[in-house]
Amino acid sequence: MTDSSKDKATGRTWLVISHAFNMDGRAASLTITDKIPFLIRHGITPVVVSAQTGVRDQVVEHHQVPAISPAGLKFDLRHILKKHFKNQLAYKVVKSVVAVAILPFFILERAFIQLESQWSWFVMAYVKGAELVKTHRPELIYSTGGANSAHLAGYLLARKFGIPWIAELHDPMIHGDWRGSRMAYRWAAWLERLVSRHVSAAWWFTEGALARAKERNPELGERGVMIIPGVGQPEFGDTVYAKREKLHIGHFGSLAETRNMAVVIEALHKLFERRPEYRGLIQIDVFGSRLDPISKKALERFPLPGVIVEHGRLEADPATGKSGRQQVLEAMRRSDLLLLLHGSDPFCEEYIPSKFFEYLWTKRPILGLIWRNPQLERIFAERGLQAVNALDVDGVTEVLAGTVARWQRNELADREEAYAFTVEDAVDKIVALGESVIGR
């Protein structure tokens, strides 16, 4: 955010409840943090309540409050300590001491309460929010996900003070492939019903998530809409794409058993069997995480020696002064092909990876392995991007073969347009939605 945005505020106040605000590199944070300057341009003064995990904002009024449960404190701990301890040894020592101190209480909580770590954050968010309502008299309460408990705080504040409340739900609160505890499912389902019955307006990020939420909660009606969040244009610096000695396929973000490289690994192995001359021409760069167990097992079955390079999470480089985030963005711009792994479980039918919106800004070719998500498939088709069923090994093999051929002919230049989803467009829709419920 820039100080110049601050001068455009006119006094209208929205109280923003966001657990993950100003957490560098986290999708739940970018979704709300990037919106703040555009809200200000609309003449809105955001007052933010968040967890203690992010950086305190220097432009907008920003209050940080803790969770009250041991699980929430344990979750916050590593982020808080990283802000205060630059020395790794000191960080590890203090983290270990505090973790041991709260361990008995953490075990006790987990024995009786099997909820997400941030479930208790709503308590202090409500207490601080109530104080801010009395001092600022906001015209609207805006709760945004990451932690679902933000919506509970939003509901309680709206009910207490009679203020319109809008809610932004990042992912489906519940879905058909639930992997958590039964208690966590009931908690999430109860929160979704609470939002659907009492919110002034709410939006989901995909058509599938909105449709399923309405099926479960028909009383939501027209108060529920779909708004694609987009992301702000990243700062790629002066990095430009240029063909290198190998075809570099970049994957950025987390890997897990439900979102893994297994199909890509098998497809590459099949491609090399068919075209042995391609060995040594392809490198897969994995940024942001290490290979998950499923991907490792696939590599044992389909060996690709020297092909996959795990870069992990990049830290600040003292030699260049570039942050880990900046290095990652530059690596995106240099990639010949960006790989989007959607996953292959029912959750994916209602979900679009936030990394995709960042990928679009690079203007680089994108290959999406997509699972039963017509909206995402349509977005790929409209932009001339390649999409394959997430489990179609032969389809991925064919696309990779064609990509190598295009790379050899030097036909992987930047696309002319980014065709990105902008934060500004999303905020325009949110402000219109907010103004409509205020007028109501």
N, C-alpha and C positions, 0 to 999 in steps of 0.2 A: 504493500500500500504506500501511497505517497502523501505527503503533507498537503499537496495542492488540492487533493480531494476534500480535505477538511473544510476548506473555505467555501465550498458550495452548499453546505448544509444550511437549512433554513429553520430548523427547530422542531419539525415533526419528528416524533420519537417512536421507534420500534424497539421492543425488548427482544433480543435474540438469545435463545437458549440453545447452546451448542457445546456438547462435551468436548469435541475434538478441535475447536477453533485454534488456529495458528500453530498447528503441529506440522512441521516441515515434512513434505513428501508423503503425507498420509492422505488417501483419497477422501475420507470423510471430512478432513480439514479443508482441502482445496475446494470442495464443493461449496462451502459457506464462505471461507476466507476470501476467495476470488470475487464473491458477489458484493462485498462491502463497498468498494469504491463506486460501483454502479448504483447501489442503493443511495449513496450520498449524492450522486449526480441527479437523482430523482428528487432531491430535497429532503431526504429522510436521514435522521440522525440515529444510527444504530447504537444501542447500549448492549454490550455482550456479557453474558454469563457463561463461563466455560470451566472445564476441569483445570487442574494445575499442571497438566502435562505439556501444554504448549508454551510459546513465548508470549509474554505480556505485550499487547499491542500498544504502540506509541502514538497512534492517530485517533482511534475511537476509544470511548470509555469502555474499559475491559476489566471485568471482575473474575477472579479465579477462585473456585471453591473445591474442597475435597469430597470424595466419597466418604461414607461413614462406616462401611463394612470392611473387614480385614481383606477380603478379595479385591475390593476397589482400591484400598490403600496399597496393596501389593502390586496391582497393575500400574498405579501411578508412580510407584517408587522409582523404577528404573529411569523413567522420563525426567522426573524431578531431579534426581541425583546427577544425571548427565548434564543438566543445565548448570549445576553448581560445582561439579568436580571435573576439571579438565585432565587431571592426573589419573591415569587408568588404575594404578594401584590403589590410590585413595578411594576411587569410585567403587572398586570391587570390595574393599574392606568394609566401607560404610554400608554398602548394599547388603553384604552378608550379615553384618551385625543386626541391622534393622529387620532383615528377613527372618532371622532366627528369633528375634523378639516377638514378632507377630505370628510366627508359625503355629503355635497352639491354638490361637484364636481363628486362624485361617482354616485349620483342620476341622475345628468345631463348626464353623460356618458351612463348609463344604459337606459335612455330615448331614446337615438339616436343610440347607438352602442350596439347591443346584440350579442357580441362575447365572446369567452373564455377569462378569466381574463388576460391571458398572451399574448394576441394578439399583444400588443404594444412592447413586449420585443425585437423584431427584430431590432428596431431602434438603441438602444444602443449597441446591439450585433454586428450590422453592423459597427457602428462607431469604437468600440474597435477592431473588427476584421480587419478593414481596416488599422488601426494603426499597428497591429501586422503583417499583410501581408508585409507592407513596411519594418519592422525591421527584420523579420525572413525569409521572402521569402519561405513560405511553398510550398511543392510540391503537396499538396492535401488539400481540405477542406472537412471535415467530419461533417455533421449535423445529429443530432440524436433527436428523438422525446421525448415525454413527452409533451412539448409545441410545437405545429405545427409551431409557428413563427420562431423556430430555422431554419427550412428549407427555409423560406423566406430570412433570413439573409445569409444562405449558397448560395442561388441562386444569390442574389445581389452581394456578394463578388466574386463569380465565374465569373459573367458577367463583373464586373468592372475590374478585374485583369487577366482574361483569365486563371484561374487555374482550373484543374479538380475538380469535386465536386461529392461526394458520399453521399447518404442519407439513414438513417436507420429509417423506419416507424414502430413505436411500435404497434399501433392498427390501424384498418382501419380508415382512415380519415373521410370517410362517410360510411353509411350502411343503410340497409332497414328499420331499426327501429329507425330512428333518433328522438331524444327527445328534441333537442335544438330548438333555434329559426330558422326561415327561413333564416335570415341574416347569422347566424353561419353556416348553411348548405352550402349556396352559397360561403362563405369564404373558408370553408374546401374543397369544390369541386374545387374551383379555385386553391387552393394550390396544390391539388393532380394533376391537369392538368399541373401546372407549373413544378412540380417535374418530371412528366412523360415525358414532352417535352424537358426539358433542362438538367436533371441530367446526369452525366456520367455513373453512375450505382446506383441502389437502391435496397434495400431488405426489404421484409416483413417477419413477424415471423411465418406466417401460409400459407399453400397451398391455403386455401380458400380466404384469404385476397389478396394474389397475383393474383389469378385467377379473382376475381371481379375487382380489379384495372385495369387489362389488358383489361377486357371487356369494362370498361368505357373509357380507354385510350389506344387503340390498338397501338398507336405510341410508347408506352413504349418498346414493343418488347422484345428482348433478354437482354436489359439493366436492366430488372426487374427480380430478383431472390428471392428465399426463403432461409433464414438462421435462424434456431432455435437459440435463444440467449444463452440458458443455464444460469447457475449461478455458481459462485465459490463455492468450497466445504466449507460449514459453519463450524464454530468452535463449535462442540458439547461438548468440554471438555472431561471429563472422564465419562459422563453420559451414562449409559447402560440401556437397557430395562429389566424390571422385572415385572412379573405378580403381580397385586395388588388385593385388596379386591373387587374392581369393575372393569368392563370392561370400560375403558376410551376411548371415541371417541373424537378426537380433531379437531376442526375447527379453522384455523388461517387465519386472514385477515378480510377484510371488508364484511359487509352484507348490502343489499339494497333491494328495492322492486323487482328488477330484478334478484337478487341473494339472496335467502332467505332459511330458514330452514323448510318451510311449509311441503314439501313432507316428509322430515325426521321425523318431529313431528307426522304427520298422520301415517306414517309407524310404528313408535315406539308404538303409541297408539294401533294400530291394533295388533302388536306383543304381547303386554301385555294382550290384551283381549284374545288372543289365548293361550298364555303361562303366566298365572298370576305369576308363580314362578320366572319369569325373572324380576319382579318389584324389585327394590332395587339392581339389579346387574349391571345396566348400568348408566353411567354418560357421558353427553356430555359437554365437556369443550370448551367454546367459548372465543378465545383470539383475541385481536385487535380491537374489536368493541362490541357494545351492540346489542341486537336483534332489527331487523328492524320492522316496523309496520305490514308487512304481517306475519312475524313469530309470533309476539305477538297475532295477531288475530287467527292464527292457534292454539296457546297454549290455548286460551280461548275456542275454539271449541273442542280441543283434549287435555285435561289437562294432564300434566306430572309432578306432584309435586315432587320437589327435584331432577329431572333428569338433567335439563339444568343449568349449572353454568356459569355465565357471569364473566369472569376475566377482560374484558376490555383491555385497553392499559396498559401494564406493564411499570412502571418507574424504575429507578435505585434503587437498594436495598442497603442502607447504611450499613446494618448489614453484608452482604456478599461481598459487593463491585461489585456485578454483575449488568451489565446494563440490561435494559428492554429487549433488543435484545437477550442477552445471556440467560436470563430466558426463553424466548419464544423458543429458539432453544432446550434447555434442555427439555422443556415440549413436544416438538415434538418427541424427542427421547424416552420419557417415554410413549407416547400414544400407546394404543393397536391397534388403527385403526385411520388413518388420513382421514378426510372427505374433498373432493374437490367438491365445488359447482360451476358448470359451468355457471348456469343461464338457462333461457328458452325463449330467444327472438332471432330474426334473427342475431343480432350482434354476438352471440355465434358461429355461423357457421364459422366465420372468426377469432376466438379468442381462445387462450389457456391461462388460468390464469398463471401468472408468479409464483405464489406460488407452482404450480405443480412441477416446476423444482427444487425448494428447497426441497419439499417433497421427491423427489427421492433419495436425498443424505442421508436421515435418515435410509434407508433400512427397513422402517416399512411398513406394509400392508396399501394400499390406496384404498378407495372406491370413485369412481368418478361418480357424477350425471351429465351426459353429454348430450348436446342438439345438434343433427344434425351436428356433426363434425367428419367426417370419419377419418381425420388425428389423432385426439386425441384418438378416439376409437382404431385405429390401434396401437398407441403407448402403450396404456394400455394392449392390447392383446399381443403384443410382449414381454412385461415384466411380464406377468402373473398376472396383476392387475385386480381388479373387476370394471366393468363399467356398469351402468344402465342408461336407459333413464331418463332424469331429471324430468319427470312427472309421472314415473311409480311407484306408491305407492306400489303395490303388489310386484314388483321386488325388491324394497328397503327392504321391509319387509322380503322377503326370504333371501336376503344377510345378513341382521342383525341377523336373526335366525341362519343362518349357522355360523356367526362370534361368537355368544355367545357359540355355541356348541364347536367350535374350541378353544375358550378361556378357557372353562371349562376343556378341555383336554390338556391345556397348549401347543397349537399348533400355537401360534402367535409369534414365535421367529423371529428375524431379517432375512430378505432375505440375501442370500450369497453375492450378488452383488448389488451395487446401481443402475447400468444401467442408470446413470445420463447423461444429456447433459452438456458438459463442456464448459466453457468460452474459454478455449484454442483452442478447435476445431472451435468455431465460429470465433475467431480472425484469425486463420489460413486462413479461407475462405475469411474474410474481407480484409486481407492484400493481398491475391492473387488477389482479385477483384480490390483493389486499385492500385496494381502494373500494372495490365492489362490496366487500363484507363490512368495511367501515361505514359505507353509505347505507348499507342495509340496516 
